[in-house]
Amino acid sequence: MKLMKWVAQGAVLSAALVASPVAADGLALGYFMGPNHPMNAAVFTPFAERVSEVSGGEMTIDLFPGGALNSAPPRQYSSLLTGIMDVAFALPGYTTDLFPLTTAISSPGVCDSAVACTEALIRAQPALEDEYDAKVLAIWANDPPVLLTRDHPVRTVDDMAGLTIRVTTSADAPYLEALGASPVSQPAPVVNQNLSNGVIDGVMIDPGSIRSFSLHEPANYVTTGLPLSGAAFILLMNRDAYNGLSDQERAWIDEASGDWLSRSGGAGYAAGSAAGMELAAEAGLEIIALDGAGQASFADAVAPALDVYLASDVGPGTGADALALFAE
């Protein structure tokens, strides 16, 4: 198997020594987070280990963390298409226009946990796969986002007025605008610094990212119970690389991926969320848990934006058609 990557040999060797359980002559899996990110333990390493196991060591996956193959989070998918990596971890929310059906998962009221959102994505996967010019190996979700702020505690809808809030996906922007905030899209690795220096007032992100990106350091408040759902994540394989394998090699890849790997990703994010909220509490952040009335007021505020989305064109149908893909 030809390793499809063009990077400095020193960077490749360093990454392989840090994270790869196999020799540096297999298929290259790149991701922009560090090797200690929860998805390494939940998805990337299990996939590599299963490939080695089912192939009896004949096929290997080399892990390249920390952006060794491409450090720009929004460009992971394009790097995969051009062959810089054979397998890539991507966040469809960074390029919502390319993946309107997949990113619909984060709409209000679709699902309420990483596990439930992952199951919804698995149900919709046959339709979602048409959005990708690549082999889908796994698709999963994180928990619904919480809101971290430094100077502005958010207890009511009125508290959102005028705040600049980072969102995971641009698909969430209309709902933040409905709450009176100004949404901005930024890669997760920069939000700690941007919250610290006041470029943004808050961060809408899954609770697991509190630990992953040390957001307990700049933040003072965490608001939970907001109306959005979890965001989608995906592991893809370059289609030419996959089709260029023998029938036996493709069978190994298929056996080492699929629903079990997707569910592992969802479970990993669920565990990460619990750890993130625990860290926030230990660090002394004020945790503002919206009660039933508070949650209802936020849901009422975003309802007009959701109605617009349901009637709008999304992929081959409407927003309502897109959300129906995730229904049980």
Short mmCIF file of the C-alpha atoms (twelve columns), coordinates in Angstrom:
data_MODEL
# 
_entry.id   MODEL 
# 
loop_
_atom_site.group_PDB 
_atom_site.id 
_atom_site.type_symbol 
_atom_site.label_atom_id 
_atom_site.label_alt_id 
_atom_site.label_comp_id 
_atom_site.label_asym_id 
_atom_site.label_seq_id 
_atom_site.Cartn_x 
_atom_site.Cartn_y 
_atom_site.Cartn_z 
_atom_site.pdbx_PDB_model_num 
ATOM 1   C CA . MET A 1   0.000   0.000   0.000  1 
ATOM 2   C CA . LYS A 2   1.353   3.367   -0.999 1 
ATOM 3   C CA . LEU A 3   1.327   5.987   1.742  1 
ATOM 4   C CA . MET A 4   -0.354  9.026   0.205  1 
ATOM 5   C CA . LYS A 5   1.193   12.015  1.936  1 
ATOM 6   C CA . TRP A 6   3.601   14.779  1.158  1 
ATOM 7   C CA . VAL A 7   5.035   16.160  4.390  1 
ATOM 8   C CA . ALA A 8   8.470   16.738  5.817  1 
ATOM 9   C CA . GLN A 9   10.019  13.452  6.824  1 
ATOM 10  C CA . GLY A 10  10.985  14.837  10.218 1 
ATOM 11  C CA . ALA A 11  7.412   15.792  11.059 1 
ATOM 12  C CA . VAL A 12  6.105   12.443  9.919  1 
ATOM 13  C CA . LEU A 13  8.679   10.520  11.922 1 
ATOM 14  C CA . SER A 14  8.032   12.595  15.026 1 
ATOM 15  C CA . ALA A 15  4.280   12.071  14.804 1 
ATOM 16  C CA . ALA A 16  4.670   8.361   14.194 1 
ATOM 17  C CA . LEU A 17  6.946   7.953   17.208 1 
ATOM 18  C CA . VAL A 18  4.526   9.841   19.437 1 
ATOM 19  C CA . ALA A 19  1.243   8.236   18.475 1 
ATOM 20  C CA . SER A 20  1.435   5.443   15.961 1 
ATOM 21  C CA . PRO A 21  1.156   1.855   17.186 1 
ATOM 22  C CA . VAL A 22  2.390   0.543   13.846 1 
ATOM 23  C CA . ALA A 23  5.268   1.015   11.427 1 
ATOM 24  C CA . ALA A 24  5.331   4.129   9.252  1 
ATOM 25  C CA . ASP A 25  4.496   2.302   6.033  1 
ATOM 26  C CA . GLY A 26  0.722   1.921   6.305  1 
ATOM 27  C CA . LEU A 27  -2.272  4.118   5.597  1 
ATOM 28  C CA . ALA A 28  -1.978  7.629   7.046  1 
ATOM 29  C CA . LEU A 29  -4.710  8.852   9.405  1 
ATOM 30  C CA . GLY A 30  -4.437  12.554  10.180 1 
ATOM 31  C CA . TYR A 31  -6.180  14.669  12.789 1 
ATOM 32  C CA . PHE A 32  -5.517  18.187  14.028 1 
ATOM 33  C CA . MET A 33  -5.936  17.598  17.782 1 
ATOM 34  C CA . GLY A 34  -3.182  16.374  20.070 1 
ATOM 35  C CA . PRO A 35  -2.629  12.675  20.816 1 
ATOM 36  C CA . ASN A 36  -4.324  13.032  24.223 1 
ATOM 37  C CA . HIS A 37  -7.649  14.171  22.781 1 
ATOM 38  C CA . PRO A 38  -10.508 11.809  23.784 1 
ATOM 39  C CA . MET A 39  -11.189 10.895  20.146 1 
ATOM 40  C CA . ASN A 40  -7.751  9.332   19.873 1 
ATOM 41  C CA . ALA A 41  -8.709  6.790   22.531 1 
ATOM 42  C CA . ALA A 42  -12.326 6.441   21.365 1 
ATOM 43  C CA . VAL A 43  -11.953 6.276   17.570 1 
ATOM 44  C CA . PHE A 44  -8.509  6.612   15.988 1 
ATOM 45  C CA . THR A 45  -6.545  4.122   18.073 1 
ATOM 46  C CA . PRO A 46  -9.365  1.509   18.177 1 
ATOM 47  C CA . PHE A 47  -9.678  1.738   14.391 1 
ATOM 48  C CA . ALA A 48  -5.925  1.280   13.921 1 
ATOM 49  C CA . GLU A 49  -5.820  -1.603  16.372 1 
ATOM 50  C CA . ARG A 50  -8.805  -3.352  14.788 1 
ATOM 51  C CA . VAL A 51  -7.299  -3.039  11.301 1 
ATOM 52  C CA . SER A 52  -4.094  -4.632  12.537 1 
ATOM 53  C CA . GLU A 53  -6.037  -7.328  14.379 1 
ATOM 54  C CA . VAL A 54  -8.373  -8.401  11.574 1 
ATOM 55  C CA . SER A 55  -5.568  -8.346  9.006  1 
ATOM 56  C CA . GLY A 56  -3.157  -10.299 11.166 1 
ATOM 57  C CA . GLY A 57  -0.762  -7.365  10.950 1 
ATOM 58  C CA . GLU A 58  -0.748  -7.260  7.157  1 
ATOM 59  C CA . MET A 59  -2.457  -3.849  7.074  1 
ATOM 60  C CA . THR A 60  -1.509  -0.980  9.353  1 
ATOM 61  C CA . ILE A 61  -2.745  2.535   10.113 1 
ATOM 62  C CA . ASP A 62  -0.264  5.279   11.029 1 
ATOM 63  C CA . LEU A 63  -1.653  8.021   13.287 1 
ATOM 64  C CA . PHE A 64  -0.530  11.614  12.686 1 
ATOM 65  C CA . PRO A 65  -1.903  13.899  15.432 1 
ATOM 66  C CA . GLY A 66  -1.467  17.586  16.012 1 
ATOM 67  C CA . GLY A 67  -1.963  18.628  12.391 1 
ATOM 68  C CA . ALA A 68  1.193   16.863  11.173 1 
ATOM 69  C CA . LEU A 69  -0.463  16.361  7.768  1 
ATOM 70  C CA . ASN A 70  -2.632  19.495  7.808  1 
ATOM 71  C CA . SER A 71  -3.016  21.799  10.792 1 
ATOM 72  C CA . ALA A 72  -6.081  23.733  9.558  1 
ATOM 73  C CA . PRO A 73  -9.274  22.162  10.994 1 
ATOM 74  C CA . PRO A 74  -11.573 23.401  8.171  1 
ATOM 75  C CA . ARG A 75  -9.298  21.875  5.513  1 
ATOM 76  C CA . GLN A 76  -9.180  18.273  6.684  1 
ATOM 77  C CA . TYR A 77  -11.725 17.128  4.090  1 
ATOM 78  C CA . SER A 78  -9.954  18.860  1.206  1 
ATOM 79  C CA . SER A 79  -6.640  17.360  2.339  1 
ATOM 80  C CA . LEU A 80  -8.232  13.940  2.209  1 
ATOM 81  C CA . LEU A 81  -9.556  14.523  -1.305 1 
ATOM 82  C CA . THR A 82  -6.133  15.589  -2.574 1 
ATOM 83  C CA . GLY A 83  -4.442  12.538  -1.066 1 
ATOM 84  C CA . ILE A 84  -2.399  14.280  1.618  1 
ATOM 85  C CA . MET A 85  -3.822  11.695  4.001  1 
ATOM 86  C CA . ASP A 86  -5.542  8.374   3.407  1 
ATOM 87  C CA . VAL A 87  -7.938  8.661   6.351  1 
ATOM 88  C CA . ALA A 88  -9.086  11.926  7.909  1 
ATOM 89  C CA . PHE A 89  -11.087 13.124  10.885 1 
ATOM 90  C CA . ALA A 90  -13.349 16.004  9.876  1 
ATOM 91  C CA . LEU A 91  -15.965 18.328  11.379 1 
ATOM 92  C CA . PRO A 92  -18.700 18.860  8.781  1 
ATOM 93  C CA . GLY A 93  -19.780 21.968  10.693 1 
ATOM 94  C CA . TYR A 94  -16.704 23.863  9.542  1 
ATOM 95  C CA . THR A 95  -18.010 23.668  5.959  1 
ATOM 96  C CA . THR A 96  -21.768 23.541  6.403  1 
ATOM 97  C CA . ASP A 97  -22.440 24.410  2.771  1 
ATOM 98  C CA . LEU A 98  -20.835 21.120  1.695  1 
ATOM 99  C CA . PHE A 99  -22.716 18.977  4.207  1 
ATOM 100 C CA . PRO A 100 -26.161 20.522  4.838  1 
ATOM 101 C CA . LEU A 101 -27.829 17.231  5.737  1 
ATOM 102 C CA . THR A 102 -25.133 16.076  8.158  1 
ATOM 103 C CA . THR A 103 -24.993 19.413  9.968  1 
ATOM 104 C CA . ALA A 104 -28.774 19.432  10.387 1 
ATOM 105 C CA . ILE A 105 -28.210 17.144  13.392 1 
ATOM 106 C CA . SER A 106 -27.386 20.167  15.587 1 
ATOM 107 C CA . SER A 107 -30.828 21.746  15.091 1 
ATOM 108 C CA . PRO A 108 -32.922 22.375  18.213 1 
ATOM 109 C CA . GLY A 109 -34.837 19.385  19.525 1 
ATOM 110 C CA . VAL A 110 -33.224 16.659  17.396 1 
ATOM 111 C CA . CYS A 111 -31.389 14.799  20.178 1 
ATOM 112 C CA . ASP A 112 -30.300 15.384  23.764 1 
ATOM 113 C CA . SER A 113 -27.028 13.486  24.260 1 
ATOM 114 C CA . ALA A 114 -23.928 12.304  22.437 1 
ATOM 115 C CA . VAL A 115 -25.230 8.742   22.432 1 
ATOM 116 C CA . ALA A 116 -28.703 9.697   21.163 1 
ATOM 117 C CA . CYS A 117 -27.263 12.040  18.521 1 
ATOM 118 C CA . THR A 118 -24.864 9.334   17.351 1 
ATOM 119 C CA . GLU A 119 -27.723 6.872   16.961 1 
ATOM 120 C CA . ALA A 120 -29.620 9.492   14.964 1 
ATOM 121 C CA . LEU A 121 -26.625 9.916   12.631 1 
ATOM 122 C CA . ILE A 122 -26.345 6.143   12.193 1 
ATOM 123 C CA . ARG A 123 -30.017 5.995   11.206 1 
ATOM 124 C CA . ALA A 124 -29.489 8.771   8.669  1 
ATOM 125 C CA . GLN A 125 -26.126 7.546   7.375  1 
ATOM 126 C CA . PRO A 126 -27.394 5.993   4.094  1 
ATOM 127 C CA . ALA A 127 -28.681 9.410   3.033  1 
ATOM 128 C CA . LEU A 128 -25.765 11.361  4.497  1 
ATOM 129 C CA . GLU A 129 -23.127 9.351   2.623  1 
ATOM 130 C CA . ASP A 130 -24.163 11.008  -0.644 1 
ATOM 131 C CA . GLU A 131 -22.689 14.277  0.668  1 
ATOM 132 C CA . TYR A 132 -19.154 12.858  0.760  1 
ATOM 133 C CA . ASP A 133 -16.796 12.107  -2.099 1 
ATOM 134 C CA . ALA A 134 -15.099 9.621   0.197  1 
ATOM 135 C CA . LYS A 135 -15.658 6.358   2.042  1 
ATOM 136 C CA . VAL A 136 -17.486 6.960   5.339  1 
ATOM 137 C CA . LEU A 137 -15.824 4.885   8.054  1 
ATOM 138 C CA . ALA A 138 -17.658 6.265   11.094 1 
ATOM 139 C CA . ILE A 139 -19.985 9.125   11.984 1 
ATOM 140 C CA . TRP A 140 -20.803 10.239  15.512 1 
ATOM 141 C CA . ALA A 141 -21.763 13.248  17.630 1 
ATOM 142 C CA . ASN A 142 -20.923 15.039  20.824 1 
ATOM 143 C CA . ASP A 143 -23.263 16.255  23.550 1 
ATOM 144 C CA . PRO A 144 -25.437 19.350  23.064 1 
ATOM 145 C CA . PRO A 145 -23.376 22.467  23.686 1 
ATOM 146 C CA . VAL A 146 -23.013 24.480  26.839 1 
ATOM 147 C CA . LEU A 147 -22.231 28.197  26.911 1 
ATOM 148 C CA . LEU A 148 -19.002 29.323  28.561 1 
ATOM 149 C CA . THR A 149 -18.555 33.024  29.293 1 
ATOM 150 C CA . ARG A 150 -15.930 35.070  31.083 1 
ATOM 151 C CA . ASP A 151 -17.602 38.320  32.124 1 
ATOM 152 C CA . HIS A 152 -21.297 37.829  31.341 1 
ATOM 153 C CA . PRO A 153 -23.272 35.156  33.232 1 
ATOM 154 C CA . VAL A 154 -26.197 33.959  31.105 1 
ATOM 155 C CA . ARG A 155 -29.296 33.070  33.097 1 
ATOM 156 C CA . THR A 156 -32.036 34.372  30.797 1 
ATOM 157 C CA . VAL A 157 -32.553 35.045  27.099 1 
ATOM 158 C CA . ASP A 158 -32.097 38.762  27.792 1 
ATOM 159 C CA . ASP A 159 -28.562 38.061  29.010 1 
ATOM 160 C CA . MET A 160 -27.604 36.954  25.482 1 
ATOM 161 C CA . ALA A 161 -28.230 40.383  23.939 1 
ATOM 162 C CA . GLY A 162 -25.165 41.830  22.238 1 
ATOM 163 C CA . LEU A 163 -22.780 38.999  23.119 1 
ATOM 164 C CA . THR A 164 -20.333 37.692  20.517 1 
ATOM 165 C CA . ILE A 165 -20.524 33.903  20.759 1 
ATOM 166 C CA . ARG A 166 -18.405 31.303  19.013 1 
ATOM 167 C CA . VAL A 167 -20.514 28.500  17.501 1 
ATOM 168 C CA . THR A 168 -19.362 25.059  16.398 1 
ATOM 169 C CA . THR A 169 -21.160 25.199  13.059 1 
ATOM 170 C CA . SER A 170 -22.566 28.045  10.993 1 
ATOM 171 C CA . ALA A 171 -25.837 26.089  10.925 1 
ATOM 172 C CA . ASP A 172 -26.315 27.216  14.535 1 
ATOM 173 C CA . ALA A 173 -25.886 30.910  13.706 1 
ATOM 174 C CA . PRO A 174 -29.590 31.723  13.096 1 
ATOM 175 C CA . TYR A 175 -30.505 30.380  16.521 1 
ATOM 176 C CA . LEU A 176 -27.893 32.516  18.269 1 
ATOM 177 C CA . GLU A 177 -29.127 35.541  16.338 1 
ATOM 178 C CA . ALA A 178 -32.659 34.737  17.483 1 
ATOM 179 C CA . LEU A 179 -31.371 34.912  21.043 1 
ATOM 180 C CA . GLY A 180 -29.908 38.355  20.403 1 
ATOM 181 C CA . ALA A 181 -26.256 37.295  20.153 1 
ATOM 182 C CA . SER A 182 -23.726 37.728  17.342 1 
ATOM 183 C CA . PRO A 183 -22.439 34.269  16.282 1 
ATOM 184 C CA . VAL A 184 -18.932 33.749  14.907 1 
ATOM 185 C CA . SER A 185 -17.325 30.574  13.589 1 
ATOM 186 C CA . GLN A 186 -13.839 29.769  14.890 1 
ATOM 187 C CA . PRO A 187 -11.791 26.553  15.060 1 
ATOM 188 C CA . ALA A 188 -11.831 25.087  18.561 1 
ATOM 189 C CA . PRO A 189 -8.047  25.358  19.116 1 
ATOM 190 C CA . VAL A 190 -8.191  29.199  19.096 1 
ATOM 191 C CA . VAL A 191 -11.205 29.810  21.339 1 
ATOM 192 C CA . ASN A 192 -9.294  29.631  24.632 1 
ATOM 193 C CA . GLN A 193 -7.113  32.557  23.629 1 
ATOM 194 C CA . ASN A 194 -9.990  34.472  22.052 1 
ATOM 195 C CA . LEU A 195 -12.125 34.143  25.180 1 
ATOM 196 C CA . SER A 196 -9.155  35.154  27.318 1 
ATOM 197 C CA . ASN A 197 -8.421  38.347  25.414 1 
ATOM 198 C CA . GLY A 198 -12.050 39.356  24.857 1 
ATOM 199 C CA . VAL A 199 -12.246 38.790  21.108 1 
ATOM 200 C CA . ILE A 200 -15.370 36.785  21.922 1 
ATOM 201 C CA . ASP A 201 -17.707 36.988  24.914 1 
ATOM 202 C CA . GLY A 202 -18.574 33.313  25.019 1 
ATOM 203 C CA . VAL A 203 -18.096 29.873  23.545 1 
ATOM 204 C CA . MET A 204 -20.924 27.531  22.583 1 
ATOM 205 C CA . ILE A 205 -19.284 24.101  22.630 1 
ATOM 206 C CA . ASP A 206 -19.711 20.558  23.914 1 
ATOM 207 C CA . PRO A 207 -18.820 20.066  27.602 1 
ATOM 208 C CA . GLY A 208 -15.952 17.706  26.761 1 
ATOM 209 C CA . SER A 209 -14.091 20.582  25.160 1 
ATOM 210 C CA . ILE A 210 -13.771 22.257  28.550 1 
ATOM 211 C CA . ARG A 211 -11.041 19.740  29.320 1 
ATOM 212 C CA . SER A 212 -9.723  19.254  25.783 1 
ATOM 213 C CA . PHE A 213 -9.069  22.975  25.254 1 
ATOM 214 C CA . SER A 214 -8.646  24.097  28.899 1 
ATOM 215 C CA . LEU A 215 -11.664 26.380  28.692 1 
ATOM 216 C CA . HIS A 216 -12.033 26.327  32.472 1 
ATOM 217 C CA . GLU A 217 -9.089  28.722  32.569 1 
ATOM 218 C CA . PRO A 218 -10.553 31.780  30.773 1 
ATOM 219 C CA . ALA A 219 -14.225 31.102  31.605 1 
ATOM 220 C CA . ASN A 220 -16.039 31.967  34.819 1 
ATOM 221 C CA . TYR A 221 -19.567 30.765  33.981 1 
ATOM 222 C CA . VAL A 222 -21.135 27.731  32.299 1 
ATOM 223 C CA . THR A 223 -24.793 27.742  31.239 1 
ATOM 224 C CA . THR A 224 -26.409 24.361  30.525 1 
ATOM 225 C CA . GLY A 225 -29.803 23.368  29.129 1 
ATOM 226 C CA . LEU A 226 -29.628 25.365  25.890 1 
ATOM 227 C CA . PRO A 227 -31.891 24.254  23.000 1 
ATOM 228 C CA . LEU A 228 -29.304 23.083  20.427 1 
ATOM 229 C CA . SER A 229 -28.379 19.435  19.742 1 
ATOM 230 C CA . GLY A 230 -24.991 17.748  19.317 1 
ATOM 231 C CA . ALA A 231 -22.654 18.363  16.378 1 
ATOM 232 C CA . ALA A 232 -21.525 15.734  13.864 1 
ATOM 233 C CA . PHE A 233 -18.007 14.323  13.448 1 
ATOM 234 C CA . ILE A 234 -16.829 11.938  10.779 1 
ATOM 235 C CA . LEU A 235 -13.966 9.621   9.875  1 
ATOM 236 C CA . LEU A 236 -13.431 9.337   6.119  1 
ATOM 237 C CA . MET A 237 -11.150 7.405   3.789  1 
ATOM 238 C CA . ASN A 238 -9.922  8.700   0.449  1 
ATOM 239 C CA . ARG A 239 -12.072 6.963   -2.160 1 
ATOM 240 C CA . ASP A 240 -9.181  6.231   -4.528 1 
ATOM 241 C CA . ALA A 241 -7.155  4.779   -1.673 1 
ATOM 242 C CA . TYR A 242 -10.081 2.569   -0.657 1 
ATOM 243 C CA . ASN A 243 -10.906 1.446   -4.209 1 
ATOM 244 C CA . GLY A 244 -7.237  0.758   -4.879 1 
ATOM 245 C CA . LEU A 245 -7.143  -1.921  -2.190 1 
ATOM 246 C CA . SER A 246 -7.715  -5.580  -2.905 1 
ATOM 247 C CA . ASP A 247 -11.076 -7.153  -2.051 1 
ATOM 248 C CA . GLN A 248 -9.525  -8.656  1.072  1 
ATOM 249 C CA . GLU A 249 -8.003  -5.348  2.166  1 
ATOM 250 C CA . ARG A 250 -11.304 -3.518  1.702  1 
ATOM 251 C CA . ALA A 251 -12.980 -6.229  3.781  1 
ATOM 252 C CA . TRP A 252 -10.500 -5.548  6.589  1 
ATOM 253 C CA . ILE A 253 -11.262 -1.827  6.487  1 
ATOM 254 C CA . ASP A 254 -15.004 -2.506  6.492  1 
ATOM 255 C CA . GLU A 255 -14.724 -4.861  9.461  1 
ATOM 256 C CA . ALA A 256 -12.625 -2.356  11.401 1 
ATOM 257 C CA . SER A 257 -15.077 0.506   10.865 1 
ATOM 258 C CA . GLY A 258 -18.842 1.050   10.795 1 
ATOM 259 C CA . ASP A 259 -21.490 1.364   13.498 1 
ATOM 260 C CA . TRP A 260 -19.374 -0.013  16.348 1 
ATOM 261 C CA . LEU A 261 -16.731 2.651   15.705 1 
ATOM 262 C CA . SER A 262 -19.376 5.380   15.448 1 
ATOM 263 C CA . ARG A 263 -20.859 4.319   18.794 1 
ATOM 264 C CA . SER A 264 -17.393 4.302   20.340 1 
ATOM 265 C CA . GLY A 265 -17.006 7.925   19.258 1 
ATOM 266 C CA . GLY A 266 -20.351 8.883   20.793 1 
ATOM 267 C CA . ALA A 267 -19.553 7.093   24.033 1 
ATOM 268 C CA . GLY A 268 -16.161 8.781   24.109 1 
ATOM 269 C CA . TYR A 269 -17.756 12.201  23.859 1 
ATOM 270 C CA . ALA A 270 -20.300 11.315  26.545 1 
ATOM 271 C CA . ALA A 271 -17.490 10.387  28.929 1 
ATOM 272 C CA . GLY A 272 -15.587 13.513  27.940 1 
ATOM 273 C CA . SER A 273 -18.611 15.697  28.701 1 
ATOM 274 C CA . ALA A 274 -18.887 14.317  32.218 1 
ATOM 275 C CA . ALA A 275 -15.177 14.914  32.771 1 
ATOM 276 C CA . GLY A 276 -15.428 18.442  31.366 1 
ATOM 277 C CA . MET A 277 -18.270 19.448  33.651 1 
ATOM 278 C CA . GLU A 278 -16.452 17.916  36.626 1 
ATOM 279 C CA . LEU A 279 -13.373 19.976  35.779 1 
ATOM 280 C CA . ALA A 280 -15.477 23.138  35.490 1 
ATOM 281 C CA . ALA A 281 -16.922 22.534  38.952 1 
ATOM 282 C CA . GLU A 282 -13.504 21.774  40.449 1 
ATOM 283 C CA . ALA A 283 -12.095 24.959  38.902 1 
ATOM 284 C CA . GLY A 284 -14.790 27.022  40.613 1 
ATOM 285 C CA . LEU A 285 -16.812 28.059  37.573 1 
ATOM 286 C CA . GLU A 286 -20.407 28.989  38.350 1 
ATOM 287 C CA . ILE A 287 -22.601 26.380  36.699 1 
ATOM 288 C CA . ILE A 288 -25.931 27.878  35.672 1 
ATOM 289 C CA . ALA A 289 -28.351 25.016  34.982 1 
ATOM 290 C CA . LEU A 290 -31.477 26.337  33.268 1 
ATOM 291 C CA . ASP A 291 -34.618 24.995  34.903 1 
ATOM 292 C CA . GLY A 292 -37.688 23.876  32.965 1 
ATOM 293 C CA . ALA A 293 -39.050 27.395  32.602 1 
ATOM 294 C CA . GLY A 294 -35.662 28.723  31.555 1 
ATOM 295 C CA . GLN A 295 -35.217 26.032  28.922 1 
ATOM 296 C CA . ALA A 296 -38.702 26.735  27.603 1 
ATOM 297 C CA . SER A 297 -37.961 30.458  27.264 1 
ATOM 298 C CA . PHE A 298 -34.833 29.744  25.210 1 
ATOM 299 C CA . ALA A 299 -36.726 27.227  23.070 1 
ATOM 300 C CA . ASP A 300 -39.492 29.773  22.460 1 
ATOM 301 C CA . ALA A 301 -36.941 32.385  21.423 1 
ATOM 302 C CA . VAL A 302 -35.358 30.144  18.753 1 
ATOM 303 C CA . ALA A 303 -38.676 28.735  17.503 1 
ATOM 304 C CA . PRO A 304 -39.152 31.332  14.710 1 
ATOM 305 C CA . ALA A 305 -35.652 30.610  13.358 1 
ATOM 306 C CA . LEU A 306 -36.375 26.885  13.464 1 
ATOM 307 C CA . ASP A 307 -39.620 27.408  11.538 1 
ATOM 308 C CA . VAL A 308 -37.686 29.263  8.832  1 
ATOM 309 C CA . TYR A 309 -35.178 26.433  8.638  1 
ATOM 310 C CA . LEU A 310 -37.858 23.737  8.398  1 
ATOM 311 C CA . ALA A 311 -39.377 25.469  5.365  1 
ATOM 312 C CA . SER A 312 -36.066 26.285  3.661  1 
ATOM 313 C CA . ASP A 313 -34.222 24.309  0.973  1 
ATOM 314 C CA . VAL A 314 -31.737 21.919  2.568  1 
ATOM 315 C CA . GLY A 315 -29.977 19.440  0.319  1 
ATOM 316 C CA . PRO A 316 -32.474 17.727  -1.993 1 
ATOM 317 C CA . GLY A 317 -35.471 18.698  0.137  1 
ATOM 318 C CA . THR A 318 -36.452 20.988  2.976  1 
ATOM 319 C CA . GLY A 319 -35.169 21.426  6.488  1 
ATOM 320 C CA . ALA A 320 -38.123 19.366  7.687  1 
ATOM 321 C CA . ASP A 321 -37.068 16.558  5.330  1 
ATOM 322 C CA . ALA A 322 -33.509 16.764  6.653  1 
ATOM 323 C CA . LEU A 323 -34.588 16.440  10.275 1 
ATOM 324 C CA . ALA A 324 -36.873 13.540  9.381  1 
ATOM 325 C CA . LEU A 325 -33.756 11.542  8.453  1 
ATOM 326 C CA . PHE A 326 -32.768 11.451  12.128 1 
ATOM 327 C CA . ALA A 327 -36.151 10.424  13.519 1 
ATOM 328 C CA . GLU A 328 -36.615 7.025   15.150 1 
# 
